[in-house]
Amino acid sequence: MSTNQKLAQNEEIQAPASWYGSRHTQVTLCFLLLAIAYAMRVNLSVAIVAMTDKNTTSNPDIPTYNWDDKSVVLSSFFWGYVVLQVFAGQFGKMYGPRWFLVVAMTVNSIVCMLTPIVADNLGSKGVMGCRVVQGLFQGFIFPSVHNILGKWAPTPERSRMGTFVYSGSSFGTIIAMPITGLISASWLGWPVSFYVFGCFGLLWVGLWLGLGANSPAEHRGISEEERFYIEATLGQQEHKVVPTPWKAIFTSWPMWAIIVANFGQNWGYSTLLTEIPNYMNKIMHFDMQSNSLLSAAPYLALWVLSFVFGPISDHLINRKILSRGSVRKIFNAIGTCGPALALVALGFVPEDQTDLSVALLIVVVGINAAVFCGFQVNHIDLAPNHAGTLMGITNGSSNIFSIIAPLVVQVVVYDETDKALWRIVFVIAAAWYVASAIFYIFFASGEIQEWNDDVKDERMKSEEEGKG
């Protein structure tokens, strides 16, 4: 029986009676993984303000630097991030992502803790080197998480599980920004924030080694009832690695819809992620502690709304109110066009209207949570057998825009106190959001694709059945 046939029958498969199972442990670990990874990623966006401002802390022993390439430093993470993602997806499919995640998080944690030492001895170029290494190894994280979701998230629970896992990125941002701001403004100083998040990363490695598993088949403590439920709804072919149909993938319009949607999302989101603290400092004139707290507020909204959009999405699909493809398109449009409108409005708010500016920033980032139910989980809809590889392709290629966006800010905003220049940045990001949403509406799909299965194997079976 093909995967399509099995998926067609998943309405008859009953979920286990227990409200909590091994699958929930795996998605919780993935949530924590993204939270800590993003905390390490975002930490520098806040810390760099303190690293270049001697008035941040009253401790005279905390070093500060005169760097004029801050946006370049912030973009350097993505120089490494785009490199290994496709390989990570492939390796995770062939060998399982478990040990790749152990290595990735261990390296990230150690480099995070080394960053203050490197900054003091090698300056901004040394920090760029640290960020490139972190980016290289964090390139394994999203494809690996998608591999895990492709094996662990039952079809009826896909939207809410995927949304919960990917909300870890916003949760990590929520935690990292105020903690980094508070530490940086205290007597301890900004270096301690890097040590804190590095320790969190090593703690996660220990949890993952004890509780993580590549798939239900490899989990020693899972019940037979839960394992059957997961594998039957997903139509998994255990112990068989399906060859990657590269030509079919790159000639698939639904796949290109996800790629383009990712382009728009990464341009807008990376602009906000790296530049909000700087914008609030230079334009809205918030001090370090207020800056970090308010910078985190939009991501708190994103995290909260992700728990609203996920269940609604699954309800619409499971109750057959709308098709899976329609739900993906609607939520993706909400998650991109809503922020686009708010970004344009933000660019025209007078500088003295700080409350309105903060409210619009919260709307921009908060509504963006809807994309978790849009293109973000759509890879698994199209091809659960290749989910990690597809994520590697889309996330790897789209993060080229995460490199470009901060560099555009560096070029356009030559005077960081001029709001008119920031307005140009916001309008460009809004245009990317809208253009990518339109493309996704036209070409996206929620249906499993024929190339998910081993096409040659299925054809041979059909021919044999025909001869019989």
C-alpha positions in Angstrom: 0.0 0.0 0.0 1.4 3.4 -0.9 1.7 6.3 1.5 -1.1 8.1 -0.3 -3.5 5.1 0.4 -2.4 4.9 4.0 -3.0 8.6 4.5 -6.4 8.4 3.0 -7.3 5.9 5.8 -6.0 7.9 8.7 -9.5 9.1 9.7 -10.2 5.6 11.0 -7.1 5.4 13.2 -7.8 6.3 16.8 -5.4 8.3 19.0 -4.1 6.6 22.2 -6.2 7.2 25.2 -3.4 8.7 27.2 -3.1 12.5 26.9 0.7 12.5 27.0 3.0 10.1 25.1 6.5 9.7 23.9 5.7 11.9 20.9 5.0 14.8 23.2 8.4 14.4 24.9 10.1 14.5 21.5 8.3 17.7 20.4 9.1 19.3 23.8 12.8 18.5 23.3 12.6 20.0 19.8 10.9 23.1 21.3 13.7 23.5 23.9 16.3 22.9 21.2 15.0 25.8 19.1 14.5 28.0 22.1 18.2 27.6 23.2 19.5 27.8 19.6 17.6 31.1 19.1 18.7 32.4 22.4 22.3 32.0 21.3 21.5 33.6 18.0 19.6 36.6 19.4 21.9 37.2 22.3 24.4 39.1 20.3 21.6 41.4 18.8 21.1 42.8 22.3 24.7 42.4 23.7 26.3 44.3 20.8 24.6 47.4 22.0 26.3 47.0 25.4 29.6 45.9 23.7 29.8 49.2 21.9 28.4 51.5 24.6 30.5 52.2 27.7 27.6 53.7 29.6 25.6 50.5 29.7 27.0 49.2 33.0 28.6 50.9 36.0 31.3 48.3 36.1 34.5 49.9 34.7 36.1 46.5 34.1 33.6 45.4 31.4 35.2 45.9 28.0 33.6 47.9 25.2 34.6 48.3 21.6 34.5 50.9 18.9 33.0 48.9 16.0 31.5 50.5 12.9 30.5 47.2 11.3 27.8 46.1 13.7 25.3 45.0 11.0 28.0 43.0 9.3 28.8 41.2 12.6 25.1 40.5 13.1 24.7 39.1 9.5 27.8 36.9 9.8 25.9 34.1 11.6 24.1 33.4 8.3 27.3 33.1 6.3 27.7 29.7 7.9 24.1 29.0 8.4 23.2 28.6 4.7 26.1 26.1 3.9 25.2 22.7 5.4 21.5 22.6 5.5 20.8 20.4 2.5 23.5 18.0 3.6 22.0 18.1 7.1 18.6 17.1 5.8 20.1 14.3 3.7 22.3 12.9 6.6 19.4 13.1 9.0 17.2 11.1 6.6 19.9 8.4 6.0 21.4 8.1 9.5 18.9 9.8 11.8 19.4 13.3 13.3 20.0 12.3 16.9 23.8 12.4 17.0 24.1 15.3 14.5 22.1 17.4 17.0 24.4 16.4 19.9 27.4 17.6 17.9 25.7 20.8 16.6 24.5 21.9 20.0 27.7 21.0 21.8 29.8 23.1 19.3 27.3 26.0 19.5 27.5 26.0 23.3 31.2 26.0 23.5 31.7 28.7 20.8 29.0 30.8 22.6 31.0 30.7 25.8 34.2 31.5 23.9 32.8 34.6 22.2 33.7 37.2 25.0 37.3 36.0 25.0 37.5 36.1 21.2 36.0 39.6 21.2 38.6 40.9 23.6 41.5 39.4 21.7 40.4 39.5 18.0 37.8 42.2 17.9 34.8 42.2 15.6 36.5 40.0 13.0 36.9 37.3 15.7 33.3 37.5 16.7 32.3 37.2 13.1 34.4 33.9 13.0 32.5 32.6 16.1 29.2 33.5 14.5 30.1 31.7 11.2 31.0 28.5 13.2 27.7 28.8 15.1 25.8 29.3 11.9 27.4 26.3 10.3 26.4 24.0 13.1 23.0 25.5 13.6 22.4 24.7 10.0 21.7 21.1 11.2 19.0 22.2 13.5 16.0 23.0 11.3 16.4 20.1 8.9 16.9 17.8 11.8 13.8 19.1 13.6 11.8 18.6 10.4 13.1 15.0 10.1 11.9 14.4 13.7 8.5 15.9 13.0 8.2 13.9 9.9 8.6 10.7 12.0 6.9 11.7 15.2 4.0 14.1 14.4 0.8 12.2 13.5 -1.1 13.8 10.6 -4.1 14.9 12.7 -1.8 16.7 15.1 0.7 18.1 12.6 -0.2 21.8 12.7 -0.3 22.2 16.5 2.8 20.0 17.0 4.7 21.9 14.3 3.5 25.2 15.6 4.5 24.3 19.2 8.0 23.2 18.1 8.7 26.3 15.9 7.3 28.6 18.6 10.5 27.6 20.5 12.3 30.1 18.3 10.2 33.0 19.6 10.3 31.7 23.2 14.1 31.7 23.0 14.0 35.2 21.8 11.6 36.2 24.6 14.0 34.8 27.1 17.3 35.9 25.5 16.5 39.6 25.0 15.5 40.6 28.5 18.1 38.3 30.2 20.9 39.7 28.0 19.7 43.2 28.7 19.5 42.7 32.4 22.9 41.0 32.7 24.5 43.6 30.4 23.1 46.5 32.4 24.2 44.9 35.7 27.6 44.8 37.4 28.2 41.4 35.8 28.3 42.9 32.3 27.5 41.5 28.8 30.1 38.6 28.8 28.2 36.6 31.4 25.1 36.4 29.1 27.2 34.3 26.6 28.3 31.9 29.4 24.7 31.5 30.6 23.3 30.5 27.2 26.2 28.2 26.5 25.5 26.3 29.7 21.8 26.0 28.7 22.9 24.4 25.5 25.1 21.8 27.2 22.2 21.0 29.6 19.9 20.4 26.6 22.5 17.9 25.1 22.3 15.9 28.3 18.5 15.8 28.1 18.5 14.8 24.5 21.0 12.0 25.0 18.7 10.6 27.7 15.3 11.1 26.1 15.6 11.7 22.4 15.0 9.2 19.6 15.1 9.4 15.8 11.7 7.7 15.3 9.0 5.7 17.2 10.7 2.5 16.0 13.9 3.5 17.8 12.3 4.6 21.0 12.7 2.1 23.8 9.8 3.3 26.0 7.0 4.0 23.5 3.8 2.0 23.8 2.7 -0.2 20.9 -0.6 1.7 20.7 1.2 5.0 20.3 3.7 3.7 17.9 1.0 2.2 15.7 -1.0 5.5 15.8 2.0 7.5 14.6 3.2 5.2 11.9 -0.2 4.4 10.6 -1.3 8.0 10.2 2.0 8.9 8.5 2.2 5.7 6.4 5.8 5.2 7.4 7.9 2.6 5.7 10.3 1.8 8.6 13.9 0.7 8.1 13.7 1.9 4.4 15.4 5.1 3.2 13.6 6.4 0.2 16.0 7.8 -2.5 15.8 11.6 -2.8 13.9 12.5 -6.1 16.0 15.7 -6.8 14.5 16.4 -10.2 10.9 16.0 -9.0 11.6 18.2 -6.1 13.1 21.1 -8.1 10.4 20.8 -10.8 7.5 20.9 -8.2 5.6 24.1 -8.1 4.3 23.4 -4.5 7.9 23.1 -3.5 8.8 26.4 -5.1 5.9 28.0 -3.3 7.5 27.0 0.0 10.9 28.3 -1.2 9.6 31.7 -2.2 7.5 32.0 1.0 10.6 31.3 2.9 12.5 34.0 1.0 9.9 36.6 2.0 9.7 35.4 5.6 13.5 35.4 6.1 14.0 38.9 4.7 11.3 40.4 7.0 12.0 38.3 10.1 15.8 38.7 10.0 15.5 42.4 9.5 13.4 42.6 12.7 15.4 40.1 14.7 18.7 41.7 14.2 17.7 45.4 14.1 14.8 45.9 16.6 17.2 46.5 19.5 19.2 49.0 17.5 16.0 50.7 16.2 14.6 51.1 19.7 17.8 52.5 21.0 18.5 55.0 18.2 15.0 56.1 17.2 12.8 55.4 20.2 15.6 56.3 22.7 15.1 53.4 25.2 17.9 52.6 27.6 19.5 49.2 27.6 17.2 47.5 30.2 14.0 48.9 28.7 15.2 48.2 25.2 15.7 44.5 25.8 12.4 44.1 27.6 10.4 45.9 24.9 12.4 44.2 22.1 11.2 40.8 23.6 7.5 41.9 23.8 6.8 41.3 20.1 8.2 37.7 20.3 6.0 37.1 23.4 3.0 38.0 21.2 4.3 35.6 18.5 4.7 32.8 21.1 1.2 33.3 22.6 -0.5 33.6 19.2 1.2 30.4 17.9 -0.9 28.5 20.5 -4.0 30.1 19.0 -3.3 29.6 15.3 -2.1 25.9 15.6 -5.3 24.4 17.1 -7.5 26.4 14.8 -5.6 25.2 11.8 -5.9 21.5 12.9 -9.6 22.0 13.7 -10.3 23.4 10.2 -8.4 20.5 8.6 -9.6 17.6 10.8 -13.3 18.7 10.7 -12.9 19.1 6.9 -14.1 22.7 7.0 -11.3 23.6 4.6 -8.8 21.6 2.7 -5.3 21.3 4.1 -3.9 23.4 1.2 -6.5 26.2 1.7 -5.6 26.3 5.4 -1.9 26.6 4.6 -2.6 29.5 2.2 -4.9 31.4 4.5 -2.7 31.2 7.5 0.4 32.0 5.5 -1.3 35.1 4.1 -2.3 36.2 7.6 1.2 35.7 8.8 2.9 37.7 6.1 0.4 40.4 4.9 -0.6 41.4 8.4 3.0 42.2 9.4 3.6 43.9 6.0 0.8 46.4 6.7 2.0 47.0 10.2 5.6 47.6 9.0 4.6 50.2 6.5 2.5 52.0 9.2 5.5 51.8 11.6 7.6 53.7 9.1 5.2 56.7 9.2 4.5 56.9 12.9 5.9 60.1 14.4 9.0 59.6 16.6 7.3 60.9 19.7 4.5 58.3 19.4 6.6 55.6 21.1 3.6 53.7 22.5 2.1 53.3 19.0 5.5 52.3 17.6 5.8 49.5 20.2 2.2 48.4 19.5 2.9 48.1 15.8 6.2 46.2 16.4 4.2 43.7 18.6 1.6 43.3 15.7 4.3 42.9 13.1 6.0 40.0 14.9 3.0 38.6 16.7 0.8 37.9 13.7 3.8 36.4 12.0 3.1 33.3 14.1 0.5 32.2 11.5 3.2 31.2 9.1 4.0 28.2 11.4 0.7 26.8 10.2 1.4 28.0 6.6 4.6 27.2 4.7 6.6 26.2 7.8 4.9 22.7 8.2 4.0 22.4 4.5 7.2 20.4 3.7 5.7 17.5 5.8 2.4 17.8 3.9 4.1 17.3 0.6 6.6 14.6 1.5 7.1 13.3 5.0 9.8 10.9 3.8 11.9 13.9 2.6 10.8 16.5 5.2 14.3 17.2 6.5 15.9 17.5 3.0 13.1 19.8 1.9 13.6 22.0 4.9 17.4 22.0 4.2 16.7 23.2 0.7 14.2 25.9 1.6 15.7 27.2 4.8 19.3 27.0 3.5 18.5 28.9 0.3 16.2 31.5 1.9 18.8 32.4 4.6 20.9 34.0 1.9 18.3 36.8 2.4 19.1 36.7 6.1 22.6 37.7 5.1 21.5 40.3 2.7 18.8 42.0 4.8 21.1 43.3 7.6 23.7 44.4 5.0 20.9 46.4 3.2 20.3 48.0 6.6 24.0 48.8 6.9 23.9 50.5 3.5 20.5 52.2 3.6 20.6 53.4 7.3 23.9 55.3 7.1 22.5 57.6 9.9 20.9 55.4 12.5 19.0 58.3 14.0 17.2 59.2 10.8 13.7 57.6 10.8 13.2 58.2 7.1 16.0 55.8 6.3 14.5 53.1 8.6 11.2 53.7 6.7 12.9 52.5 3.5 14.0 49.3 5.3 10.5 48.6 6.5 8.9 49.2 3.1 11.4 46.8 1.5 10.6 44.1 4.1 6.9 44.6 3.6 7.2 44.3 -0.2 9.0 40.9 0.3 6.3 39.7 2.6 3.4 40.5 0.2 5.1 39.3 -2.9 6.0 35.9 -1.4 2.4 35.5 0.0 0.9 36.1 -3.4 3.2 33.5 -5.0 2.4 31.0 -2.3 -1.3 31.4 -2.8 -1.0 30.6 -6.5 1.3 27.6 -6.3 1.1 25.9 -2.8 -0.5 22.6 -2.1 -1.5 20.6 1.0 -1.5 17.3 -0.7 1.1 14.6 -0.5 3.2 14.5 -3.7 3.8 11.4 -5.8 7.5 11.8 -5.4 7.3 11.2 -1.6 7.4 7.5 -2.2 10.1 5.5 -4.0 8.6 6.1 -7.5 10.6 3.3 -9.2 9.6 0.8 -6.5 5.9 1.7 -6.7 6.0 1.4 -10.5 7.6 -2.0 -10.4 5.0 -3.2 -7.9 2.2 -1.9 -10.2 3.7 -3.7 -13.2 4.0 -6.9 -11.2 0.4 -6.7 -10.1 -0.7 -6.0 -13.7 1.1 -9.1 -14.9 -0.5 -11.2 -12.2 
